[in-house]
Amino acid sequence: MGKPFAEWTVLPHGQLWQIDDNVLTVAGDLPMPLGDFPRRMTVVQLADARLVIFSAIALHEDEMQRLETFGRPAFLIVPNDIHRMDAKTWKDRYPDIVVIAPAGARDKVKEVVPVDATTMDFADPRARLFTVPGTDEHELALVVETATGTTLIVNDLIWNVPDRPGLGGWIYNAIGATGSEPKMPKMVRMREVKDKTALAAQLEAWAHLPKLNRIIVSHGDVITRDASKVLTDLAHRLAA
């Protein structure tokens, strides 16, 4: 990730996509030396129309207005100490928003934006925030339920980025950042995973969530096919 922004800075992005009754998501691109790389923000609407913003991205004004029509931004989740690029500017735009960061990343996030909490009960049983076991309290995740099924929202632990073109794409593939299936890149395992057994157990538990429809990741495409199997396979690879 690049340097956190001091002012509202819009990078290339798509349109907000309503993926379920109470979930919006939008993908954007980060300019990188090896070529643009995808990133994603997810927005969860609580029962009282408060919004939970997961891994914030500054959007063009028409998309921000659409987001504000969906509800009131109330919680800003900075899911680890890398995904803080737009945190300050979101706090500037919404001064009352509650900033949440994992306990293990709190000090780094505080360098950019004040952190109000490391855990949160949203007072809505449909949305549950997790500090992910096995990450030394450095990663947050969300489980969101609707009448149509369950959505798991994770940050850097699972990537689903197809191969990119050119030399940069070849290098991304060589370092394990891209590929034909969801993965936990080696660089993420080295940086984030401190207890493989604990994390594998959590992946297995998520695989058994009732009516799991999808996994939304911060880097890459939403996983809608065999979501439970993806989690089980990742758990087995991690534990191997």
C-alpha positions in Angstrom: 0.0 0.0 0.0 1.1 3.6 -0.6 1.3 6.5 1.7 -1.9 7.4 3.5 -3.7 10.3 1.9 -4.1 13.7 3.7 -6.9 14.9 1.5 -9.8 13.1 -0.3 -8.1 11.5 -3.2 -10.0 9.4 -5.8 -8.2 6.7 -7.6 -9.7 4.7 -10.5 -12.7 2.6 -9.4 -15.9 1.0 -10.6 -19.4 1.4 -9.5 -20.9 0.3 -6.2 -22.5 -3.1 -6.6 -25.4 -4.2 -4.4 -24.4 -7.8 -3.8 -27.1 -8.5 -1.3 -30.0 -6.7 0.5 -27.6 -5.1 3.0 -24.2 -5.3 1.3 -22.6 -3.0 -1.3 -19.1 -3.5 -2.7 -16.8 -1.6 -5.1 -13.5 -2.4 -6.7 -10.8 0.1 -7.5 -7.2 0.1 -8.7 -4.0 1.0 -6.9 -1.2 2.4 -9.1 1.9 0.1 -8.4 5.3 -0.1 -10.0 4.4 -3.5 -11.5 1.1 -2.3 -12.8 -2.3 -1.4 -11.3 -3.5 -3.8 -8.6 -7.1 -4.3 -7.4 -8.5 -3.3 -4.1 -12.0 -3.4 -2.7 -14.3 -1.7 -0.2 -17.4 -3.3 1.2 -20.3 -1.5 2.9 -22.7 -3.3 5.2 -26.1 -1.8 6.1 -27.3 -2.5 9.6 -31.0 -2.8 10.6 -31.2 0.8 11.5 -29.5 2.0 8.3 -26.2 2.7 9.9 -23.4 1.7 7.6 -20.2 -0.3 8.4 -17.4 0.6 6.0 -14.8 -2.2 5.6 -11.4 -1.1 4.1 -12.4 2.3 2.9 -11.8 3.7 -0.6 -12.5 7.4 -1.6 -15.1 7.4 -4.4 -16.2 9.9 -6.9 -19.0 12.1 -5.6 -21.9 10.5 -7.5 -20.9 7.1 -6.0 -20.5 8.7 -2.5 -24.0 10.1 -2.8 -25.3 6.7 -3.7 -23.6 5.2 -0.7 -25.1 8.0 1.6 -28.5 7.2 0.2 -28.0 3.6 1.3 -27.4 4.7 4.9 -25.4 6.7 7.3 -21.6 5.9 7.6 -21.3 5.0 11.3 -18.4 2.6 11.6 -15.0 2.6 9.7 -13.2 -0.7 9.9 -9.4 -0.4 9.2 -8.9 -4.2 8.9 -5.2 -4.2 9.3 -2.3 -1.7 9.5 -1.8 -1.7 5.7 -5.3 -0.8 4.7 -5.3 2.7 6.2 -4.6 4.7 3.0 -8.1 6.4 3.0 -8.9 6.2 6.7 -8.0 9.8 7.6 -10.0 11.3 4.7 -13.1 9.3 5.6 -12.8 10.4 9.2 -12.5 14.0 8.0 -15.6 13.6 5.8 -17.6 11.9 8.6 -16.2 13.3 11.9 -18.7 11.1 14.0 -17.7 7.9 12.4 -16.3 5.3 14.8 -12.9 4.0 13.7 -12.2 0.3 14.5 -8.8 -1.4 14.1 -7.5 -4.7 15.3 -5.6 -4.5 18.6 -2.4 -5.7 17.1 -2.5 -2.9 14.5 -3.9 -0.1 16.6 -0.6 1.7 17.1 0.2 1.8 13.4 -3.4 2.9 12.5 -3.2 5.6 15.1 -0.4 7.2 13.2 -2.9 8.1 10.6 -6.3 8.4 12.3 -7.5 8.1 16.0 -8.8 4.6 16.8 -12.0 4.5 18.9 -12.2 0.7 19.4 -10.6 -2.7 18.6 -13.9 -4.7 18.9 -17.5 -3.8 18.4 -21.0 -5.1 19.0 -23.1 -3.4 16.2 -26.3 -4.2 18.1 -27.5 -6.1 15.0 -27.2 -9.9 15.1 -26.9 -10.0 11.3 -23.4 -8.4 11.4 -20.6 -9.8 13.5 -17.0 -8.5 13.7 -14.1 -11.0 14.3 -10.5 -10.5 15.3 -9.1 -13.3 13.2 -7.3 -16.0 15.4 -3.8 -16.8 14.4 -2.9 -13.3 13.2 -1.6 -11.9 16.5 -4.7 -9.6 16.5 -3.7 -8.0 13.2 -6.7 -8.8 11.0 -10.4 -8.2 11.3 -13.2 -9.9 9.4 -17.0 -9.6 9.2 -19.8 -12.2 8.9 -23.1 -10.8 7.5 -26.3 -12.7 7.4 -29.5 -12.0 5.3 -32.6 -14.0 4.4 -30.8 -15.1 1.3 -27.6 -16.4 3.0 -24.3 -15.5 4.6 -21.5 -13.3 3.4 -17.9 -13.6 4.8 -15.8 -10.4 4.4 -12.1 -10.8 4.9 -9.1 -8.6 4.3 -5.6 -9.8 3.3 -5.9 -13.4 4.3 -7.5 -14.5 1.0 -6.7 -13.0 -2.4 -8.6 -13.8 -5.6 -6.8 -11.9 -8.3 -6.6 -13.3 -11.8 -3.3 -13.2 -13.6 -2.4 -9.8 -15.0 -0.8 -9.0 -18.4 2.7 -8.2 -19.3 6.0 -8.4 -17.3 4.3 -7.0 -14.2 1.7 -9.7 -14.4 4.4 -12.4 -14.7 6.1 -11.0 -11.6 2.8 -10.9 -9.7 2.2 -14.5 -10.5 5.8 -15.5 -9.6 5.4 -14.0 -6.1 2.1 -15.7 -5.6 -0.1 -12.6 -5.7 -2.3 -13.8 -8.7 -3.5 -17.0 -10.1 -6.4 -19.0 -11.3 -7.9 -19.7 -7.8 -8.3 -18.0 -4.4 -5.1 -18.2 -2.4 -3.3 -17.0 0.7 -0.1 -15.5 -0.8 3.2 -16.5 0.8 4.0 -12.9 1.6 0.7 -12.7 3.6 1.5 -15.9 5.4 4.9 -14.6 6.4 3.6 -11.2 7.5 0.1 -12.0 9.0 0.0 -15.6 10.1 1.5 -16.2 13.5 -0.4 -19.4 14.5 -1.3 -21.6 11.5 -3.3 -24.1 13.6 -5.5 -21.4 15.1 -6.1 -19.7 11.7 -6.8 -23.0 10.0 -9.4 -23.8 12.6 -11.1 -20.5 12.0 -11.2 -21.1 8.2 -12.8 -24.5 8.9 -15.3 -22.9 11.2 -16.2 -20.3 8.5 -16.5 -23.1 6.0 -19.5 -24.4 8.0 -21.4 -21.1 8.3 -25.0 -21.7 7.4 -25.9 -20.8 3.8 -22.5 -19.4 3.0 -23.0 -17.6 -0.3 -19.8 -15.7 -0.9 -16.5 -14.5 0.4 -15.7 -10.9 -0.3 -11.9 -10.2 -0.3 -10.0 -6.9 -0.3 -7.9 -7.9 -3.3 -9.6 -9.5 -6.2 -13.0 -10.8 -7.3 -15.8 -11.8 -5.0 -15.8 -15.6 -4.4 -19.2 -17.0 -5.2 -18.4 -20.5 -6.3 -17.8 -23.2 -3.7 -17.1 -20.7 -1.0 -17.1 -23.4 1.7 -14.7 -25.6 -0.2 -12.4 -22.6 -0.8 -12.1 -22.1 3.0 -11.6 -25.8 3.7 -8.9 -26.1 1.0 -7.1 -23.1 2.4 -7.3 -24.5 5.9 -5.8 -27.8 4.7 -3.0 -26.1 2.9 -2.2 -23.9 5.9 -2.1 -26.9 8.2 0.0 -29.0 5.9 
